[in-house]
Amino acid sequence: LPISLRHCVIAAAGGSESCARNPGLYSKVMKGVAAWGVPLIVGLPLEVLSSYEAVLVNMRGQEAWGNCHLTSRWISDWLGNEARGHEGEGMRDCPVGQARQNALCAISQRPAALDTQERALDLLEFVLAGHRAGDTGVNIPTLPLLLNGDGCFEPFGTRGDAEMFVLDSLDQDLLMWGKHLFVDNGALAHTSLKDDLQALAQIDDDSRPDACRLRPFTHDVRARIMRDLLPNSWTSGGGLVEIPDGDNSSLQWLKAFWTWLDTTSPDECFSDAFRGWALV
C-alpha cells in the first residue's frame, strides 16, 4: 500500500448509519471536510476495501481500521483531539492535519462566515447523531462547534465553563444584550440538531462524559441573567425605567418583555425572582 494512503480517510456507505433520519447529511459532511482539504477515498470497491482492512488490521490493529473511516467519532477526534488514526505519524504535516488547521482557522473567525457556519453545523449534526445512536467514542466537551447568537463558535466545554442555553425566539429577545449566552438560530433551524442540543442541556449528572456547558433555562435562571444584563435602575426597588429618545433597542426589548409578561402565569411574573423590580 502507498504510504500516503495511511493519511487518507475512507468515506463509505457504512459511515452513514447514524444518518438514518437524514440520508443527505453524510453527503454534506463529505463535501464539507473535503472543502477544508481532507483527502477522501470515495466509492472504493468492496473487495479492495476488505483487502485494505485485512492489511491495516494486521499491521496496526483493529482500532486503526475504525480510525480511518469518516464517522461521527472520527470528526469528533479530528476537530477536538486530532484524529487518533494519525497519532505519532506527523499529524500536523500530513494532509489530514493541514485540513484540520484549515477548518479550525475558519471556525475560529469571529463571527464565522455563513458558509463556514453551515458546513460546521452539518458536521455537528452528524456528530450528535452518532452520539445519539450510542457511539461512546464521541467526545462532546472538546468539540469546537457550539454556535452562539453572535455567530461565533465555542467549545462545548464542561459544566465548569460559562453556561449556554437553547432558547425559543422570545427568550432570545429577552437576552438580546447577551447573545453569547444562547445557541444561534442557525443551529436551531436543524430540527434533529435542536433536539440533540436540548437533550445535552437536560443532562443532570455532571459526571457524565457528555455533560457540557449547555444548561436548562429555568424561570430563576431567566431572572438572574436579565438582572445581570439590564440597567440596575430597571431591576431595583424604587428604580425608574427610563429610555432615551432614539433608543430603539431598548424599546424593542421592552416590547418583548411585555409580550413575555402577557404569555406567562402571574405566579411566575410576580414570583420572588422578580420581586421589587421597577419593570414589574
N, C-alpha and C positions, 0 to 999 in steps of 0.2 A: 504493500500500500504506500502511496506517496506520503511523505512526512507531512505535507500541507493538509492532507485530508484530516489529520487529527485536529486541525484548527478550523474545521467546518462544523456546521450544525445541521442535523437531518430534520427536514420538515416533511413528515409523512402523515398519512391518514390516521395512524394510531395516536397522533398527538392531539386529536380533536375530540376525544371522548368527553372532556369537560365542557364542551360547547354544544351539548345536545339541544339546549333551548335557543341557540343562535348559531346555526350552521355556517353563516358567513363570517363569523368572528375570527376563526382560525386563519382565513384568507387575509383579513385585515391585519392580523398580527404578523403574518409572514411579510406582507408588504411593508409594515411599519419597521420591523427590525432590519429588513434588507435596505430600507432607505437610509438607515443610520450606518450601514456598512457590514452587517453580519453576513458572512458567506454561507448561504444556504444550499443544501443539497435537496432538490425537489424532484419528485417523480422517479425515485430510484427503484428499479425492478425488484420484486420480492426476492428472487434468487440471489441477486447481488447484495441486497440488504441482509439476508440471512448469512451469507458468507462473511460479510464485513463484521456482523455481530459475533460470529464464531471466532474470528481472528482477534477482535478487540477484547472480548471477554477472556480469551486465552492469554493475551499479553498483559492486561491491566485489571481484570476482574469484572464482575457483573455490574458494579456501580458505575464504572466508566461508560458502559453502554447507555445507561439511563441519563448520564450527564452530557451526552452529545445529541440529545433529542430536544426539539423545540416544544417544551411543555411549560405548564404554569410554574413548576418548580425551577426549571432552567432559567426562566425570565426573572423569577424572584432572586435567584443566586446571582445572575448576571448583573442586574441593576443594584442589588443590595450588598452582595458579598464578594463579587467577582465569581464567574462560573466555576463550579467545582471541577468540572472536567478539564480545566486548563491550569489548575494549581501546579506550581513548580515547572511550568512549561513556557515561561516568559509571557505571562498573560498580558502585560502592558504592551509588549511589542508585537503580538500576534494580531491578525485581523479582528478577532472577536474582542480583544482588549481595546483596540483602537476604536471599534464600533461602540464599545461601552463608553469611552470618553466622549465620543460624538453625542451619544444620547444624553449623558449627564450634563454636558455643556448646554445642550438645547433646553433641557428640562429646568436647569438652574436659572434661566433668564427670568427677570422679574419686571413685568409679567412675562410668562411664556407665550410664544407666538401661537396663534389659533391653530395652525396645522400641527404644531408640536403638542398642543393640548389634546387634540382629537386622537392623535397617534398614541400618546401616552395613556389616555383613558381607555383605548381599546386594549392595551397591554394590561391595565389594571383590571378591567372587566374579565379578561382571560385568566389572570392570576387568581382572582377571588372566586371565579367559577371552579377552578381546580381546588381551592381551599374548601369550598362548599361541598365538593364531591369527595372530600376526605383525603386529599393529598397533604399528609402531615409534614412533608418537606418544605412547604411554602413558608417563608419567613416574612411575616407581616410587618413587624416593627422596623426592619431595615429598608422597607420598600419606599423609595422617594417619590411616590405617585399620588399623594393626597393633595388635591387641588382646592385651594381656599378661594373665598369670594373676591380676593384681589387678583385672581388669575395666576397665582404663584403656587408651585409645587413644594410640598414639605414632606419629610419622612413621616410615616405613620407613628413612629416613636412608641413609647411605653406609657403606662399610667402615671409615671412620674413627670412626664413632659406637659407642656401647656396644652390645655384641653381644647378640643374642637367638637363641633356639633353638626348633626344632619337636621336641617330646619325646613319648615314649609315657607312659602313665599311671604306670609305675614310676619312671621318671626324674623325672617331675613330683613324685612323693612324695619322692624324694631331694633335690630342690631346693625343698622346701616353704617354707623360710625365704627364698627368693629368687624369688618369683612374678613379679617384674618381668623376670626373665631368660628367660621362655619364653612361647610363644603359648598363649592361653587355649583350653580345651576347646570353648568355644562356637564358635570359628573352626574347630577341627579336626573338628567334627561335620559340616561341609560337606565331603563327600568330594572333590569336584573342587578346592575351595579348599585343603584339606590337601595335595593333590598339587602344586598350584601353589606353595604356600609352601615345600614341601620342595625343589622344583626351584630356587627362588631361593636357598635355603640352600646348594645344591651348586655354585653358580657359583664357579669357581676363578680367574676372571680379574677382578681388582679394578678394571680399567679399563673394564669393560663398563658402559654407562649404566644397566643394570638391576641392577647389583651393589648390595646393600643390607646392612643390619646383621644380617640372618639369616645364621648360620654353621653349618657341620656340627658335630654334637655327638659328639665322639670320646671315647675312653677317657681320654686325657690331659686333655681339657677337663673331663670329669666330675670327675676327681680334683682339678684346680685349683680349680674352683668350690666343691666340697664343702669343701675346705680353707679357703676364704675365708668360708664360711657357718657352719662348725661351731666349737664352742669349741676353743681351741688345745690344751687338755689331751687332747682326743679324737684329735687327729691328730699329736701329737708323740711322739717316742720316750720310753718310760718314763712316759708320762702315764697317767691313770686316767679311765675313763668313769664319771662319777657322775651319776645322775639323781635329783633331789629328789622326795620323795613328792608326788604330785598333778600332776607334770609330764607330762600325758598327751600333749602334742605331741611331746616327746622320745621317749616310748615308742612312739608311732605311727611316728616317723621310724626308730627302731631296728629295728622290725619290718620296715619297707620295706628297710632296709639289709641285714638278714639274708636277706630274700627275694631281693634282688639278688645277694648272695654265692652263694646256693643255685642260682641260674639262670645264673651266669657261669662261664666257664672258669677253672681255677686260675691259668693264665698271666696272666690279666687281674687277678684278685683279689690276687695276690701279686707284681704287677709293681713296677718301681721307683716308679711313681706312688703306690703305697700303702705302700711300704716304711717300717717303723718306726711306723706308725700304731697307737695303743693299741687302736683299734677292730678291727684285723685281727689 
